[in-house]
Amino acid sequence: MSVARELTCASSFTGGVDDAHISLGVTENIQMTNYHIHQIIEYLLSQVEFPFDSIDVEESLDDVLVHFGIDETFTAVEEAEIRRYILPRGINFQISEMQRLRQQWQVGA
């Protein structure tokens, strides 16, 4: 459906084109916010080093983000979306750290 058709349909149901512009703007804003959040997620996933475990991601996501130069305020829904994608990186770091410690212990034993 074209934007003009959407505006026409929306104006016939909401009582005016101004309402249609407002609702269309909200949708575009939500899409831009989602796009921005996923850009941040892609940036974090592209980092070679991720020195945070799952507890860091769960309990102090702000510190993790600031470490990578991201100093923004997010809604609870946005934070949950970021955690959903970043948590596996934290778990991988935790597992690799345990393997490193185990190898270090075996060499010393």
N, C-alpha and C positions, 0 to 999 in steps of 0.2 A: 504494500500500500504506500502510495507516495505521501510526502509530508503535507502537500496541499489537501489531499483527500483526507488524511488524518485530522487536519485542522478543521475541515468542513464537517466531518463526522463529530468531532469533539464539540464544535461550536453549536451544532444542532442539539446535542444532549446537555450541554452545560449552560447554555443560554448566552454565549458570546464568544467571540474570537479571542478576547483578552484572557478568558479562562483557559482556552485551548493553548495559548502561548505559555501561560504559567505552567500548565501540566506538562507540556512538551519540554520546557526548560528544566523542570525537576527531573524528568527522565534523563535528559542529556547530562545533568549534573551528577546523577547517580552513576551513569555509565562512565563519565570522566573520572569519578572517584574510584570506581572499580578498576579502571585502566591504570590509574596512578598507583593503587595498592599492588596490582600485579607487576607493574614496573619495579617497584621496590622489592617484591618477592624475587623477581628474576635477577635483580642486581645482587641480592643476598646469596642466591643459589649459585651465582657465577663466581663468587669469591673462592679463591684457591684455599685459603686458610679460614677455618671457622673454629676458633678456640673456645667454644662454649658448649656445655653439655645440656642435656634435656632439662635439668633443674633450672639452669640459667634462662633458657628459653621460656619455661613456664612461669617462673617467679619474677624475673627481672628483664622482661623483653625490652624495656626502655634502654637499659644499659647495653644490651646487645645491639640495638639499633644505633645508639650514639657511638658505639665503637666503630661502626661502619659509616659514620658521618650523617646519619639520619636523625634529625632532632625535630620531630613533628609530634603533634598530639593526635591520637587516633581514637575512634569510638570503640566500644567493646566489641562490636561486630567486626570492625576492621582488624583489631588486634587478634581476634580469634582466627580470622582468615590468614593473617601473617603467620601465626603460631602453627596452623595446620600444615603449612608448607615448609616451615623452618624446623619444626620439631624433629623430623627425620635426620637433619644435619646434626642436631645436638646429640641424638642417639648414636649416630655414626661416630661422632667425636668421642663419646663416652666409651664405646666399644673399642675403638682404636687405642684409647688411652689405657684401658684395662689390658689389652694385648701387649702394649709396650711395657707396662709394669710387670706383667707376667714374664715376658722375655728377659727383662732386667733382673728379676728375681731368680730365674733359672740360671742365668749366667753367673750370678753371685753365689748360688748354692753349690 
